[in-house]
Amino acid sequence: MITRHPLRMEIKPNGLAGLALSRTITPPIPANFLSRSRLFPLFQRETPGVTLDVAPAGYGKTSLVAEWAAQDSRPTFWYTVNSDDSFLEFPSYVLSSIRHTFPEFGKGNKEIQSSDPFTAIKAINFEVAQLNQPINFVLDNGRIDNAGIADFAQPIVDLLAENIHLVLIRRLTPETSLARYASVGNLSLITSQDLKFSCDEVEKVAKLNGIDVHDETSLKSLEVCEG
């Protein structure tokens, strides 16, 4: 059962600008980026399904997902959560991310413009289901744990359309129940142990950053990092 809260706002999908708008697109891959394509098999491929990418800061969670999304054949909707975002704004960000790929998405559905975020989210998911193709939805909460949105994580997950593969980027494992996906075997977890660089990758990263891997001081610093 989804508990409704007395939340109201006007959905303004075209009102996002500047930095806010940039958080609804997949982050670009830097020119000197070290590919982690060997980890792509860890992503869940079935829908409905969830991939959890959970590790402390500095493990390259977002970079991995961005690289994976860039090569995936399915459309990816991306929303990077900021510390001052609220659940009231959630539908606007999601709608903006979808319309980067499907500009006319949901324009005939008045409920998408509802002042009740639950009604808007439900309508958005209805329209996503009508796309009749698998979709990736990345919710990047890896930089900051936003309690304002986390408090509503369960209803957000419960309302997701059946054709969505959700990727959650987090520093800590969410308390949200994902039994819906685990029960059908469509739940995957990527942890800090998976994200650690191999010795070969450490050497490549060092060279990309102009570090002499044969220098004793540099070697000691790299060993402290433990991948």
C-alpha positions in Angstrom: 0.0 0.0 0.0 1.3 3.5 -0.9 0.7 6.1 1.8 -0.2 9.5 0.3 1.3 12.6 1.8 -0.1 16.2 1.6 2.4 17.3 -1.0 1.5 19.7 -3.8 3.5 21.5 -6.5 3.3 22.5 -10.1 5.3 20.3 -12.4 7.5 22.3 -14.6 9.4 19.9 -16.9 10.7 22.7 -19.1 11.5 25.0 -16.2 14.8 23.3 -15.3 17.9 25.3 -16.4 21.6 25.4 -16.0 23.1 23.0 -13.5 19.7 21.5 -12.7 19.1 20.6 -16.3 22.6 19.1 -16.6 21.7 16.7 -13.8 19.1 15.0 -16.0 21.5 13.7 -18.6 24.1 11.0 -18.6 27.5 12.5 -17.5 30.0 12.7 -20.3 33.0 10.4 -20.3 36.4 12.2 -19.8 39.0 11.9 -22.6 41.5 10.2 -20.3 38.9 7.8 -18.8 40.0 4.3 -18.0 37.4 1.9 -19.3 35.9 -0.5 -16.7 34.0 -2.5 -19.4 35.1 -5.8 -17.7 32.4 -4.9 -15.0 29.5 -4.6 -17.4 28.4 -8.2 -16.9 27.6 -7.3 -13.3 24.6 -5.1 -14.5 21.2 -6.6 -14.4 19.7 -7.0 -17.9 16.2 -8.2 -17.3 13.2 -6.0 -16.7 11.8 -5.3 -14.3 15.1 -5.3 -12.6 17.5 -3.4 -10.3 21.3 -2.9 -10.2 22.6 -1.5 -7.0 26.0 0.3 -7.3 27.0 0.8 -3.7 30.4 2.0 -2.5 32.1 4.9 -0.5 33.2 8.1 -2.3 36.0 7.8 -4.8 35.3 4.3 -6.1 34.1 5.4 -9.5 30.5 4.4 -9.1 29.0 7.1 -11.3 31.8 6.8 -14.0 31.2 3.1 -14.3 27.4 3.5 -14.8 27.9 6.4 -17.2 30.3 4.3 -19.3 27.9 1.3 -19.2 24.9 3.5 -20.2 26.8 5.1 -23.1 27.3 1.7 -24.7 24.0 0.2 -23.9 21.5 -0.1 -26.7 18.5 0.8 -24.5 17.5 4.4 -23.8 18.8 5.7 -20.4 17.0 8.3 -18.2 19.4 9.8 -15.7 18.7 11.9 -12.6 21.6 13.1 -10.4 20.2 14.0 -7.0 21.4 17.2 -5.3 21.4 17.9 -1.5 18.6 20.5 -1.8 16.3 18.6 -4.1 12.9 17.7 -2.7 10.5 14.9 -3.4 8.1 17.7 -4.7 10.5 18.3 -7.5 11.2 14.6 -8.3 8.6 14.3 -11.1 10.0 17.4 -12.9 13.6 16.0 -12.9 12.4 12.6 -14.1 10.2 14.1 -16.8 13.1 16.3 -18.0 15.4 13.3 -18.2 12.9 11.3 -20.3 12.3 14.2 -22.7 15.9 14.4 -23.6 15.2 11.2 -25.5 11.5 11.4 -26.2 10.6 15.2 -26.5 6.9 14.6 -26.8 6.7 12.1 -23.9 3.5 12.3 -22.0 2.3 15.6 -23.4 -1.3 14.2 -23.8 -1.5 12.9 -20.3 -2.8 15.7 -18.0 -2.0 13.7 -14.8 1.7 14.1 -15.5 1.2 17.8 -14.7 -0.6 17.0 -11.4 0.3 19.0 -8.3 0.4 15.7 -6.4 3.8 14.1 -7.0 2.4 10.6 -6.5 -0.1 11.1 -9.2 2.5 12.6 -11.5 4.9 9.7 -10.9 2.2 7.1 -11.5 1.3 8.8 -14.8 4.9 9.0 -15.9 5.4 5.3 -15.3 2.2 4.6 -17.2 3.6 6.5 -20.2 7.0 4.7 -19.9 5.2 1.4 -20.0 3.5 2.5 -23.3 7.0 2.9 -24.9 6.9 -0.9 -25.2 10.7 -1.2 -24.9 13.2 -1.8 -22.1 14.4 1.4 -20.4 17.3 2.2 -18.1 16.5 4.6 -15.3 19.6 5.8 -13.3 19.0 7.5 -9.9 22.4 8.8 -8.9 22.4 9.5 -5.2 26.1 8.7 -4.8 27.3 12.2 -4.0 24.9 12.9 -1.2 22.3 11.0 0.7 19.2 13.1 0.2 16.8 12.3 3.0 14.0 14.3 1.4 13.8 11.9 -1.5 15.0 8.8 0.4 12.0 9.0 2.6 9.8 8.3 -0.4 12.1 5.7 -2.0 9.7 2.8 -1.4 6.7 4.2 -3.2 9.0 5.4 -6.0 10.3 1.9 -6.5 6.8 0.3 -6.1 5.4 2.5 -8.9 8.1 1.7 -11.4 6.9 0.4 -14.8 7.6 -3.3 -15.6 9.9 -2.3 -18.5 12.3 -0.3 -16.4 15.7 -1.4 -15.3 16.6 0.8 -12.3 20.2 1.6 -11.4 20.7 3.0 -7.9 24.0 4.7 -7.2 24.5 5.0 -3.5 27.2 5.3 -0.8 25.2 3.2 1.5 22.9 0.3 0.8 19.3 1.6 0.7 16.8 0.4 3.2 14.2 0.2 0.5 12.7 -3.3 0.0 13.6 -4.7 -3.4 11.9 -8.0 -2.8 9.9 -7.4 -6.0 13.0 -7.9 -8.0 14.9 -10.4 -5.8 11.9 -12.8 -6.0 12.3 -13.2 -9.7 16.2 -13.1 -9.7 16.4 -9.7 -11.3 18.5 -8.0 -8.6 22.3 -7.3 -9.0 24.7 -5.7 -6.5 28.0 -4.0 -7.4 30.1 -3.3 -4.3 33.4 -1.6 -3.4 35.1 -5.0 -3.8 34.0 -5.2 -7.4 35.0 -1.6 -8.1 38.6 -1.9 -6.8 41.2 -1.4 -9.5 43.3 -4.4 -10.5 47.1 -4.0 -10.4 47.1 -3.5 -14.1 44.4 -0.8 -13.9 46.2 1.0 -11.1 49.3 1.2 -13.3 47.2 2.5 -16.2 45.6 5.2 -14.0 48.9 6.2 -12.7 50.4 6.7 -16.1 47.3 8.7 -17.3 48.0 11.0 -14.4 51.7 11.3 -15.0 52.8 9.3 -12.0 56.0 7.4 -12.3 55.0 3.8 -11.3 58.7 2.9 -10.8 59.2 5.7 -8.2 59.4 4.2 -4.7 57.4 7.0 -3.0 54.7 6.8 -5.7 54.5 3.0 -5.3 54.0 3.4 -1.5 51.2 5.9 -2.1 49.5 3.7 -4.6 49.7 0.7 -2.2 48.0 2.7 0.6 45.1 3.3 -1.8 44.5 -0.5 -2.1 43.0 -0.2 -5.5 
